[in-house]
Amino acid sequence: MALDDLAQKKSGWPGSGLAKGLAVTLRTMTRKTHTAQYPDALPELPPRSRGVIGLFEENCTVCMLCARECPDWCIYIDSHKETVLPATPGGRERSQNVLDRFAIDFALCMYCGICIEVCPFDALFWSPEFEYAETDIRDLTHERDKLREWMWTVPEPPALDPGAEEPKEVAAARKTADKLAAAQAAEAAAAAAPGPSDAPGEPGAPGAAGEGAPS
Amino acid sequence: MNDTLEVALRLLAVFAVFLVFPLFIGQAEHKVMAHMQGRLGPMYAGGFHGWAQLVADGVKFAQKEDVVPANADRRVFQLAPAVALLPYLLVLVAIPIGPDNAVGEVVDAGIFFVLAVMGVGVLGSLMAGSASANKFSLLGGLRTAAQLLAYELPMLLTAASVAMAAGTVSLPGMLDAFEWWWVPWQIVGGVLFFVAGLAELQRPPFDAPVADSEIIFGAYTEYTGLRFALFMLAEYAGIVVLSGLTAVLFLGGWHGPFAGELGWLWTLLKTLALAFVVIWLRATYPRLREDQLQKLAWTVLIPLALAQIALTGVVKVAIN
Protein backbone atom coordinates (compact mmCIF):
# COMPACT_ATOMS: atom_id res chain seq x y z
CA MET A 1 0.00 0.00 0.00
CA ALA A 2 2.66 2.44 1.08
CA LEU A 3 4.76 1.42 -1.88
CA ASP A 4 1.85 2.07 -4.19
CA ASP A 5 1.45 5.55 -2.75
CA LEU A 6 5.11 6.21 -3.27
CA ALA A 7 5.00 5.03 -6.85
CA GLN A 8 1.99 7.22 -7.52
CA LYS A 9 3.64 10.24 -5.99
CA LYS A 10 6.78 9.71 -8.03
CA SER A 11 5.20 9.13 -11.41
CA GLY A 12 3.33 12.32 -12.32
CA TRP A 13 2.49 12.71 -16.00
CA PRO A 14 4.48 10.57 -18.40
CA GLY A 15 7.83 12.11 -19.25
CA SER A 16 7.77 14.50 -16.29
CA GLY A 17 11.01 12.99 -15.06
CA LEU A 18 12.65 13.64 -18.43
CA ALA A 19 11.42 17.23 -18.42
CA LYS A 20 12.68 17.70 -14.89
CA GLY A 21 16.11 16.52 -15.99
CA LEU A 22 16.17 19.03 -18.85
CA ALA A 23 15.08 21.79 -16.48
CA VAL A 24 17.91 20.98 -14.08
CA THR A 25 20.61 21.21 -16.75
CA LEU A 26 19.12 24.37 -18.21
CA ARG A 27 18.94 26.01 -14.80
CA THR A 28 22.52 25.03 -14.04
CA MET A 29 23.62 26.62 -17.29
CA THR A 30 22.21 29.99 -16.25
CA ARG A 31 23.91 29.88 -12.86
CA LYS A 32 27.44 30.85 -11.97
CA THR A 33 30.02 28.12 -12.47
CA HIS A 34 32.00 26.59 -9.65
CA THR A 35 35.30 26.28 -11.47
CA ALA A 36 38.27 27.52 -9.45
CA GLN A 37 40.54 29.25 -11.95
CA TYR A 38 43.47 28.55 -9.71
CA PRO A 39 46.65 29.70 -11.39
CA ASP A 40 44.84 32.78 -12.74
CA ALA A 41 42.89 33.55 -9.58
CA LEU A 42 44.20 32.60 -6.18
CA PRO A 43 41.79 30.68 -4.00
CA GLU A 44 40.13 32.36 -1.06
CA LEU A 45 41.39 30.26 1.78
CA PRO A 46 39.53 30.06 5.06
CA PRO A 47 41.26 31.36 8.20
CA ARG A 48 43.60 28.81 9.80
CA SER A 49 44.30 27.15 6.47
CA ARG A 50 47.14 24.67 6.82
CA GLY A 51 49.52 25.81 4.12
CA VAL A 52 52.97 25.99 5.64
CA ILE A 53 54.39 26.30 9.15
CA GLY A 54 56.18 29.50 10.10
CA LEU A 55 58.70 29.80 12.93
CA PHE A 56 58.77 32.90 15.11
CA GLU A 57 62.25 32.07 16.34
CA GLU A 58 62.41 34.96 18.80
CA ASN A 59 59.85 33.06 20.87
CA CYS A 60 61.54 29.69 20.62
CA THR A 61 63.20 28.42 23.80
CA VAL A 62 64.43 25.15 22.29
CA CYS A 63 62.18 23.18 24.62
CA MET A 64 61.98 20.49 21.91
CA LEU A 65 58.32 19.77 22.64
CA CYS A 66 57.42 20.20 18.95
CA ALA A 67 60.16 17.85 17.78
CA ARG A 68 59.12 15.24 20.33
CA GLU A 69 55.42 15.41 19.60
CA CYS A 70 55.81 15.38 15.83
CA PRO A 71 54.24 12.07 14.67
CA ASP A 72 56.55 11.64 11.71
CA TRP A 73 59.63 13.28 13.15
CA CYS A 74 60.04 15.91 10.53
CA ILE A 75 61.33 18.66 12.84
CA TYR A 76 65.07 18.94 13.33
CA ILE A 77 66.41 21.09 16.17
CA ASP A 78 70.03 21.68 17.18
CA SER A 79 71.02 24.00 20.01
CA HIS A 80 73.75 24.80 22.46
CA LYS A 81 73.86 26.42 25.87
CA GLU A 82 75.33 29.80 26.57
CA THR A 83 76.08 31.33 29.91
CA VAL A 84 74.60 34.74 30.52
CA LEU A 85 76.32 37.10 32.91
CA PRO A 86 74.37 37.94 36.07
CA ALA A 87 71.90 40.76 35.66
CA THR A 88 72.91 42.40 38.93
CA PRO A 89 76.42 42.50 40.36
CA GLY A 90 76.99 39.57 42.71
CA GLY A 91 74.12 37.62 41.17
CA ARG A 92 74.21 34.10 39.78
CA GLU A 93 75.19 33.28 36.21
CA ARG A 94 72.32 31.84 34.16
CA SER A 95 72.50 29.42 31.27
CA GLN A 96 70.31 29.87 28.23
CA ASN A 97 69.46 27.71 25.22
CA VAL A 98 70.49 29.13 21.87
CA LEU A 99 68.91 27.81 18.70
CA ASP A 100 71.41 26.60 16.09
CA ARG A 101 69.17 24.85 13.63
CA PHE A 102 65.44 24.57 13.24
CA ALA A 103 64.20 22.77 10.15
CA ILE A 104 60.92 21.21 9.07
CA ASP A 105 60.95 18.60 6.34
CA PHE A 106 57.71 19.29 4.48
CA ALA A 107 58.24 16.15 2.44
CA LEU A 108 57.50 14.24 5.64
CA CYS A 109 55.16 16.68 7.36
CA MET A 110 51.56 15.53 7.38
CA TYR A 111 50.16 18.91 8.38
CA CYS A 112 48.62 17.60 11.59
CA GLY A 113 49.50 20.84 13.38
CA ILE A 114 50.44 19.11 16.64
CA CYS A 115 53.72 21.07 16.83
CA ILE A 116 51.77 24.30 16.65
CA GLU A 117 49.28 23.19 19.27
CA VAL A 118 51.96 21.95 21.60
CA CYS A 119 54.30 24.97 21.43
CA PRO A 120 54.00 26.66 24.86
CA PHE A 121 55.67 29.89 23.71
CA ASP A 122 53.74 30.64 20.50
CA ALA A 123 56.75 30.16 18.26
CA LEU A 124 55.03 28.14 15.53
CA PHE A 125 52.16 29.34 13.35
CA TRP A 126 50.13 28.16 10.38
CA SER A 127 50.49 30.23 7.24
CA PRO A 128 48.05 29.81 4.33
CA GLU A 129 50.87 29.90 1.74
CA PHE A 130 50.86 26.63 -0.18
CA GLU A 131 52.85 27.24 -3.36
CA TYR A 132 56.23 25.89 -2.35
CA ALA A 133 56.52 22.80 -4.52
CA GLU A 134 60.09 21.92 -5.46
CA THR A 135 61.72 19.84 -8.17
CA ASP A 136 64.18 18.37 -5.65
CA ILE A 137 62.72 16.71 -2.57
CA ARG A 138 65.65 17.96 -0.46
CA ASP A 139 64.55 21.52 -1.04
CA LEU A 140 61.36 20.74 0.85
CA THR A 141 63.33 20.82 4.09
CA HIS A 142 62.84 24.43 5.09
CA GLU A 143 65.61 25.73 7.31
CA ARG A 144 65.31 28.30 10.04
CA ASP A 145 65.65 31.41 7.87
CA LYS A 146 63.01 30.19 5.44
CA LEU A 147 60.67 29.26 8.28
CA ARG A 148 61.20 32.74 9.70
CA GLU A 149 60.31 34.24 6.33
CA TRP A 150 56.98 32.40 6.34
CA MET A 151 56.08 34.30 9.50
CA TRP A 152 55.45 37.41 7.40
CA THR A 153 52.64 35.57 5.66
CA VAL A 154 50.85 34.51 8.83
CA PRO A 155 47.48 36.30 8.94
CA GLU A 156 46.03 37.93 11.99
CA PRO A 157 44.05 35.50 14.08
CA PRO A 158 40.35 35.65 13.22
CA ALA A 159 38.24 37.74 15.57
CA LEU A 160 36.56 35.99 18.46
CA ASP A 161 32.90 35.09 18.23
CA PRO A 162 30.58 37.75 19.63
CA GLY A 163 29.97 36.99 23.29
CA ALA A 164 33.04 34.77 23.57
CA GLU A 165 35.07 34.65 26.74
CA GLU A 166 37.79 37.31 26.90
CA PRO A 167 41.29 36.00 26.09
CA LYS A 168 43.25 35.24 29.26
CA GLU A 169 46.05 37.65 28.39
CA VAL A 170 43.69 40.55 27.93
CA ALA A 171 41.81 39.71 31.13
CA ALA A 172 45.03 39.62 33.13
CA ALA A 173 46.27 42.87 31.63
CA ARG A 174 42.97 44.56 32.31
CA LYS A 175 43.02 43.41 35.91
CA THR A 176 46.51 44.81 36.41
CA ALA A 177 45.65 48.09 34.74
CA ASP A 178 42.45 48.47 36.76
CA LYS A 179 44.35 47.86 39.97
CA LEU A 180 46.97 50.43 39.00
CA ALA A 181 44.36 53.00 38.06
CA ALA A 182 42.52 52.44 41.34
CA ALA A 183 45.73 52.88 43.32
CA GLN A 184 46.60 56.06 41.45
CA ALA A 185 43.10 57.45 41.89
CA ALA A 186 43.29 56.77 45.62
CA GLU A 187 46.69 58.46 45.74
CA ALA A 188 45.43 61.47 43.82
CA ALA A 189 42.38 61.69 46.05
CA ALA A 190 44.58 61.57 49.14
CA ALA A 191 46.78 64.33 47.71
CA ALA A 192 43.82 66.46 46.64
CA ALA A 193 41.82 66.13 49.85
CA PRO A 194 43.64 68.88 51.87
CA GLY A 195 44.01 71.37 49.00
CA PRO A 196 41.46 72.76 46.45
CA SER A 197 39.78 69.90 44.60
CA ASP A 198 41.14 69.36 41.12
CA ALA A 199 39.56 67.48 38.30
CA PRO A 200 39.70 63.83 39.38
CA GLY A 201 40.22 62.46 35.83
CA GLU A 202 43.58 61.82 34.12
CA PRO A 203 45.84 60.31 36.71
CA GLY A 204 48.83 60.98 34.43
CA ALA A 205 50.46 57.73 35.47
CA PRO A 206 54.22 57.77 35.06
CA GLY A 207 55.78 54.70 33.32
CA ALA A 208 54.26 51.18 33.38
CA ALA A 209 52.25 51.50 30.18
CA GLY A 210 50.79 48.00 30.13
CA GLU A 211 49.97 46.14 26.91
CA GLY A 212 46.32 45.89 27.79
CA ALA A 213 45.25 49.50 28.18
CA PRO A 214 41.94 49.77 30.04
CA SER A 215 39.24 50.71 27.68
CA MET B 1 30.76 29.62 -68.28
CA ASN B 2 28.57 31.60 -65.93
CA ASP B 3 26.79 28.42 -64.89
CA THR B 4 30.07 26.73 -64.07
CA LEU B 5 31.06 29.67 -61.91
CA GLU B 6 27.73 29.60 -60.09
CA VAL B 7 27.94 25.88 -59.41
CA ALA B 8 31.50 26.28 -58.19
CA LEU B 9 30.46 29.10 -55.88
CA ARG B 10 27.56 27.11 -54.48
CA LEU B 11 29.73 24.07 -53.85
CA LEU B 12 32.37 26.25 -52.27
CA ALA B 13 29.78 27.76 -49.93
CA VAL B 14 28.50 24.30 -48.98
CA PHE B 15 32.06 23.15 -48.37
CA ALA B 16 32.77 26.16 -46.17
CA VAL B 17 29.65 25.44 -44.13
CA PHE B 18 30.72 21.81 -43.93
CA LEU B 19 34.11 22.81 -42.51
CA VAL B 20 33.04 25.59 -40.18
CA PHE B 21 29.71 24.52 -38.70
CA PRO B 22 30.81 21.21 -37.17
CA LEU B 23 33.67 23.01 -35.46
CA PHE B 24 31.31 25.70 -34.23
CA ILE B 25 28.92 23.10 -32.85
CA GLY B 26 31.78 21.15 -31.30
CA GLN B 27 32.93 24.30 -29.54
CA ALA B 28 29.37 25.05 -28.46
CA GLU B 29 29.16 21.54 -27.06
CA HIS B 30 32.32 22.11 -25.03
CA LYS B 31 30.99 25.31 -23.55
CA VAL B 32 27.29 24.52 -23.19
CA MET B 33 27.92 21.14 -21.63
CA ALA B 34 30.48 22.65 -19.27
CA HIS B 35 28.07 25.33 -18.09
CA MET B 36 25.27 22.81 -17.71
CA GLN B 37 27.59 20.97 -15.35
CA GLY B 38 28.63 24.11 -13.48
CA ARG B 39 32.05 24.22 -15.15
CA LEU B 40 33.72 26.74 -17.44
CA GLY B 41 35.00 24.44 -20.17
CA PRO B 42 38.06 25.35 -22.24
CA MET B 43 39.42 28.76 -21.28
CA TYR B 44 42.96 29.02 -22.65
CA ALA B 45 43.23 28.03 -26.31
CA GLY B 46 43.03 31.14 -28.49
CA GLY B 47 42.96 33.49 -25.53
CA PHE B 48 39.28 34.41 -25.31
CA HIS B 49 37.25 31.74 -23.52
CA GLY B 50 39.07 28.99 -25.36
CA TRP B 51 37.49 29.74 -28.72
CA ALA B 52 40.30 27.93 -30.57
CA GLN B 53 40.07 24.72 -28.56
CA LEU B 54 38.98 22.61 -31.50
CA VAL B 55 41.67 24.12 -33.71
CA ALA B 56 44.19 23.09 -31.09
CA ASP B 57 42.60 19.62 -30.98
CA GLY B 58 42.90 19.38 -34.73
CA VAL B 59 46.58 20.31 -34.61
CA LYS B 60 47.11 17.68 -31.94
CA PHE B 61 45.33 15.00 -33.98
CA ALA B 62 47.34 15.89 -37.08
CA GLN B 63 50.58 15.40 -35.19
CA LYS B 64 49.70 11.91 -33.98
CA GLU B 65 50.91 8.73 -35.58
CA ASP B 66 48.42 7.07 -37.88
CA VAL B 67 48.38 3.49 -36.60
CA VAL B 68 46.82 0.60 -38.48
CA PRO B 69 46.62 -2.63 -36.43
CA ALA B 70 48.65 -5.53 -37.84
CA ASN B 71 45.63 -7.81 -38.28
CA ALA B 72 43.31 -5.12 -39.56
CA ASP B 73 41.74 -5.24 -43.00
CA ARG B 74 44.03 -2.45 -44.08
CA ARG B 75 42.20 -0.95 -47.03
CA VAL B 76 38.76 -1.01 -45.40
CA PHE B 77 40.18 0.28 -42.12
CA GLN B 78 41.74 3.28 -43.83
CA LEU B 79 38.72 4.00 -45.97
CA ALA B 80 36.15 3.91 -43.16
CA PRO B 81 36.56 7.50 -41.87
CA ALA B 82 36.01 8.91 -45.35
CA VAL B 83 32.90 6.78 -45.77
CA ALA B 84 31.63 8.08 -42.45
CA LEU B 85 32.29 11.73 -43.25
CA LEU B 86 31.61 12.32 -46.93
CA PRO B 87 27.88 11.45 -46.98
CA TYR B 88 27.18 14.38 -44.67
CA LEU B 89 28.92 16.70 -47.13
CA LEU B 90 26.70 15.32 -49.90
CA VAL B 91 23.55 15.73 -47.79
CA LEU B 92 24.48 19.31 -47.03
CA VAL B 93 24.41 20.05 -50.77
CA ALA B 94 20.70 19.24 -50.89
CA ILE B 95 19.47 21.14 -47.84
CA PRO B 96 17.74 24.39 -48.85
CA ILE B 97 18.57 27.38 -46.68
CA GLY B 98 16.41 30.07 -48.23
CA PRO B 99 13.57 30.78 -50.66
CA ASP B 100 14.05 30.74 -54.45
CA ASN B 101 16.25 27.67 -54.62
CA ALA B 102 18.91 28.91 -52.24
CA VAL B 103 20.38 25.44 -52.10
CA GLY B 104 23.65 23.84 -53.09
CA GLU B 105 21.99 21.73 -55.76
CA VAL B 106 18.28 21.19 -56.38
CA VAL B 107 17.61 17.46 -56.17
CA ASP B 108 14.15 16.49 -57.36
CA ALA B 109 13.88 13.44 -55.14
CA GLY B 110 15.54 15.40 -52.35
CA ILE B 111 14.23 13.52 -49.37
CA PHE B 112 15.09 10.14 -50.88
CA PHE B 113 18.56 11.35 -51.68
CA VAL B 114 19.11 12.81 -48.23
CA LEU B 115 17.91 9.80 -46.25
CA ALA B 116 19.68 7.30 -48.48
CA VAL B 117 23.00 9.12 -48.30
CA MET B 118 22.71 9.63 -44.55
CA GLY B 119 22.31 5.88 -44.21
CA VAL B 120 25.64 5.45 -46.01
CA GLY B 121 27.36 7.42 -43.27
CA VAL B 122 26.62 4.69 -40.77
CA LEU B 123 28.39 2.29 -43.09
CA GLY B 124 31.66 3.94 -42.04
CA SER B 125 31.14 2.74 -38.47
CA LEU B 126 30.30 -0.76 -39.69
CA MET B 127 33.43 -0.87 -41.84
CA ALA B 128 35.55 0.38 -38.98
CA GLY B 129 34.03 -2.17 -36.63
CA SER B 130 34.61 -5.17 -38.86
CA ALA B 131 38.02 -4.12 -40.18
CA SER B 132 39.72 -3.24 -36.89
CA ALA B 133 40.43 -6.83 -35.75
CA ASN B 134 39.39 -5.85 -32.26
CA LYS B 135 36.57 -7.37 -30.25
CA PHE B 136 35.43 -4.02 -28.88
CA SER B 137 35.31 -2.59 -32.37
CA LEU B 138 33.33 -5.59 -33.52
CA LEU B 139 30.87 -5.20 -30.65
CA GLY B 140 30.53 -1.53 -31.47
CA GLY B 141 29.96 -2.34 -35.12
CA LEU B 142 27.27 -4.89 -34.25
CA ARG B 143 25.53 -2.44 -31.99
CA THR B 144 25.70 0.18 -34.73
CA ALA B 145 24.11 -2.24 -37.15
CA ALA B 146 21.34 -3.11 -34.69
CA GLN B 147 20.70 0.55 -34.05
CA LEU B 148 20.68 1.38 -37.75
CA LEU B 149 18.06 -1.31 -38.39
CA ALA B 150 15.87 -0.16 -35.53
CA TYR B 151 15.98 3.59 -36.07
CA GLU B 152 16.14 3.94 -39.84
CA LEU B 153 12.52 2.83 -40.02
CA PRO B 154 10.88 5.53 -37.87
CA MET B 155 13.07 8.11 -39.59
CA LEU B 156 11.85 7.05 -43.01
CA LEU B 157 8.23 6.81 -41.88
CA THR B 158 8.15 10.29 -40.40
CA ALA B 159 9.92 11.77 -43.41
CA ALA B 160 7.33 10.03 -45.55
CA SER B 161 4.62 11.67 -43.47
CA VAL B 162 5.97 15.13 -44.33
CA ALA B 163 6.30 14.17 -47.97
CA MET B 164 2.65 13.09 -47.91
CA ALA B 165 1.61 16.37 -46.37
CA ALA B 166 3.50 18.39 -48.97
CA GLY B 167 2.67 16.15 -51.90
CA THR B 168 6.26 16.27 -53.11
CA VAL B 169 9.60 14.66 -52.29
CA SER B 170 11.70 17.67 -53.25
CA LEU B 171 13.01 19.57 -50.23
CA PRO B 172 12.58 23.10 -51.70
CA GLY B 173 9.15 21.96 -52.97
CA MET B 174 8.16 20.91 -49.45
CA LEU B 175 9.18 24.29 -48.08
CA ASP B 176 7.21 26.09 -50.80
CA ALA B 177 4.12 24.15 -49.76
CA PHE B 178 4.70 24.75 -46.05
CA GLU B 179 1.98 26.31 -43.89
CA TRP B 180 2.45 27.30 -40.27
CA TRP B 181 -0.10 24.75 -39.00
CA TRP B 182 2.09 21.95 -40.28
CA VAL B 183 4.20 22.34 -37.16
CA PRO B 184 1.51 21.17 -34.70
CA TRP B 185 0.22 18.73 -37.30
CA GLN B 186 3.59 17.02 -37.76
CA ILE B 187 4.99 17.68 -34.29
CA VAL B 188 5.00 14.00 -33.23
CA GLY B 189 6.72 13.09 -36.46
CA GLY B 190 9.26 15.85 -35.90
CA VAL B 191 10.16 14.59 -32.45
CA LEU B 192 10.42 11.03 -33.72
CA PHE B 193 12.59 12.10 -36.66
CA PHE B 194 14.87 14.03 -34.35
CA VAL B 195 15.16 11.18 -31.84
CA ALA B 196 15.74 8.58 -34.53
CA GLY B 197 18.35 10.86 -36.10
CA LEU B 198 20.11 11.18 -32.76
CA ALA B 199 20.20 7.41 -32.51
CA GLU B 200 21.58 7.15 -36.02
CA LEU B 201 24.34 9.61 -35.17
CA GLN B 202 25.05 7.55 -32.03
CA ARG B 203 24.74 10.64 -29.92
CA PRO B 204 23.99 10.34 -26.20
CA PRO B 205 21.64 9.09 -24.85
CA PHE B 206 21.78 6.65 -27.78
CA ASP B 207 25.55 6.16 -27.75
CA ALA B 208 25.63 2.49 -26.76
CA PRO B 209 27.60 1.66 -29.95
CA VAL B 210 30.49 3.88 -28.85
CA ALA B 211 29.89 3.62 -25.07
CA ASP B 212 33.41 4.45 -23.97
CA SER B 213 32.90 3.05 -20.47
CA GLU B 214 31.69 -0.34 -21.74
CA ILE B 215 33.38 -1.07 -25.06
CA ILE B 216 36.17 1.55 -25.06
CA PHE B 217 34.98 3.54 -28.06
CA GLY B 218 33.21 0.91 -30.09
CA ALA B 219 34.16 0.88 -33.73
CA TYR B 220 36.64 3.74 -33.25
CA THR B 221 38.75 1.95 -30.62
CA GLU B 222 41.73 1.33 -32.92
CA TYR B 223 41.72 4.72 -34.64
CA THR B 224 44.30 7.39 -33.95
CA GLY B 225 45.28 10.79 -35.24
CA LEU B 226 43.57 12.28 -38.25
CA ARG B 227 41.36 9.29 -39.00
CA PHE B 228 39.92 9.45 -35.51
CA ALA B 229 39.45 13.20 -35.95
CA LEU B 230 37.52 12.51 -39.15
CA PHE B 231 35.12 10.26 -37.25
CA MET B 232 34.65 12.99 -34.68
CA LEU B 233 34.09 15.53 -37.44
CA ALA B 234 31.53 13.17 -38.97
CA GLU B 235 29.63 13.13 -35.70
CA TYR B 236 29.42 16.91 -35.59
CA ALA B 237 28.71 17.24 -39.29
CA GLY B 238 25.92 14.75 -38.58
CA ILE B 239 24.51 17.08 -35.95
CA VAL B 240 24.50 19.94 -38.46
CA VAL B 241 22.76 17.79 -41.06
CA LEU B 242 20.22 16.32 -38.65
CA SER B 243 19.37 19.70 -37.15
CA GLY B 244 19.14 21.28 -40.58
CA LEU B 245 16.94 18.50 -41.94
CA THR B 246 14.63 18.57 -38.94
CA ALA B 247 14.35 22.33 -39.28
CA VAL B 248 13.56 22.06 -42.99
CA LEU B 249 11.13 19.15 -42.74
CA PHE B 250 9.26 19.96 -39.54
CA LEU B 251 9.91 23.56 -38.51
CA GLY B 252 9.42 25.27 -41.84
CA GLY B 253 13.06 25.97 -42.74
CA TRP B 254 13.31 29.53 -44.00
CA HIS B 255 9.68 30.42 -43.20
CA GLY B 256 9.30 33.22 -40.69
CA PRO B 257 8.87 37.00 -40.57
CA PHE B 258 10.75 38.74 -43.43
CA ALA B 259 11.42 35.35 -45.03
CA GLY B 260 12.15 37.08 -48.32
CA GLU B 261 15.36 38.71 -47.15
CA LEU B 262 16.11 36.87 -43.94
CA GLY B 263 15.11 33.35 -44.89
CA TRP B 264 18.65 32.02 -44.53
CA LEU B 265 18.77 33.50 -41.03
CA TRP B 266 15.64 31.61 -40.02
CA THR B 267 17.11 28.35 -41.28
CA LEU B 268 20.29 29.09 -39.40
CA LEU B 269 18.48 29.95 -36.17
CA LYS B 270 16.29 26.87 -36.26
CA THR B 271 19.26 24.66 -37.04
CA LEU B 272 21.34 26.09 -34.22
CA ALA B 273 18.45 25.82 -31.77
CA LEU B 274 18.09 22.14 -32.63
CA ALA B 275 21.84 21.64 -32.34
CA PHE B 276 21.59 23.17 -28.90
CA VAL B 277 18.91 20.62 -28.04
CA VAL B 278 21.24 17.84 -29.20
CA ILE B 279 23.89 19.08 -26.77
CA TRP B 280 21.30 19.65 -24.06
CA LEU B 281 20.10 16.06 -24.32
CA ARG B 282 23.66 14.83 -24.11
CA ALA B 283 24.29 16.77 -20.93
CA THR B 284 21.02 15.63 -19.35
CA TYR B 285 20.37 11.97 -19.97
CA PRO B 286 22.33 8.83 -19.15
CA ARG B 287 23.03 6.27 -21.86
CA LEU B 288 20.27 3.86 -22.77
CA ARG B 289 21.05 0.18 -22.39
CA GLU B 290 21.16 -1.87 -25.59
CA ASP B 291 17.82 -3.60 -24.91
CA GLN B 292 16.19 -0.32 -23.89
CA LEU B 293 17.38 1.15 -27.19
CA GLN B 294 15.69 -1.60 -29.16
CA LYS B 295 12.56 -1.48 -27.03
CA LEU B 296 12.23 2.27 -27.51
CA ALA B 297 12.55 1.97 -31.26
CA TRP B 298 10.24 -0.99 -31.87
CA THR B 299 7.55 -0.41 -29.24
CA VAL B 300 7.38 3.39 -29.11
CA LEU B 301 8.89 5.13 -32.11
CA ILE B 302 7.62 2.90 -34.90
CA PRO B 303 3.98 2.68 -33.68
CA LEU B 304 3.97 6.43 -33.13
CA ALA B 305 5.44 7.00 -36.59
CA LEU B 306 2.71 4.84 -38.13
CA ALA B 307 0.10 6.77 -36.16
CA GLN B 308 1.58 10.02 -37.50
CA ILE B 309 1.33 8.74 -41.04
CA ALA B 310 -2.29 7.77 -40.44
CA LEU B 311 -3.02 11.21 -39.01
CA THR B 312 -1.32 12.90 -41.96
CA GLY B 313 -3.33 10.81 -44.38
CA VAL B 314 -6.65 11.52 -42.66
CA VAL B 315 -6.06 15.26 -42.47
CA LYS B 316 -4.82 15.37 -46.06
CA VAL B 317 -7.92 13.62 -47.33
CA ALA B 318 -10.15 15.81 -45.16
CA ILE B 319 -8.54 18.98 -46.61
CA ASN B 320 -8.89 17.83 -50.19
Chai-1 contact restraints between the chains, C-beta under 6 A:
chainA,res_idxA,chainB,res_idxB,connection_type,confidence,min_distance_angstrom,max_distance_angstrom,comment,restraint_id
A,G21,B,T284,contact,1.0,0.0,6.0,A-B,restraint_1
A,L22,B,T284,contact,1.0,0.0,6.0,A-B,restraint_2
A,T25,B,M36,contact,1.0,0.0,6.0,A-B,restraint_3
A,T25,B,A283,contact,1.0,0.0,6.0,A-B,restraint_4
A,T25,B,T284,contact,1.0,0.0,6.0,A-B,restraint_5
A,T28,B,M36,contact,1.0,0.0,6.0,A-B,restraint_6
A,T28,B,G38,contact,1.0,0.0,6.0,A-B,restraint_7
A,M29,B,H35,contact,1.0,0.0,6.0,A-B,restraint_8
A,M29,B,M36,contact,1.0,0.0,6.0,A-B,restraint_9
A,T33,B,G38,contact,1.0,0.0,6.0,A-B,restraint_10
A,T33,B,R39,contact,1.0,0.0,6.0,A-B,restraint_11
A,T33,B,L40,contact,1.0,0.0,6.0,A-B,restraint_12
A,H34,B,G38,contact,1.0,0.0,6.0,A-B,restraint_13
A,T35,B,R39,contact,1.0,0.0,6.0,A-B,restraint_14
A,T35,B,L40,contact,1.0,0.0,6.0,A-B,restraint_15
